[in-house]
Amino acid sequence: MGSILNGNKYSPEGSRVPTDLLPPAIRYEAARAAIFEEWGNFVRANDCLRLKRYYERRAMQECIPPPCITVEMAKGFLATEPQT
């Protein structure tokens, strides 16, 4: 992860990851959780899963959602004659 982290070592847990690094951070924490579960360290695995869920919530709030088609757009699209 090459970007500079936000905040400092006293910042709340999970808040230091920049928005552009949330997707890799989610994958990283999921992988860490799987490894800790394999090793039998379920406390650390649960910490990783908790952090992953926090990152997922942040990603839903902070990341730009994909474009969606509104009802008005769909009605306008369906009302036009097909091009031949």
VENUR-V515879 format. One record per helix or strand of 2 or more residues. SS is the DSSP state (@ for helix, = for strand). FROM is the first residue (numbers start at 1). LEN is the number of residues. Records with the same first field share a line. If there is no record, write none. Layout:
SS = FROM-LEN, FROM-LEN
//
This chain:
@ = 19-21, 42-21, 71-9
//
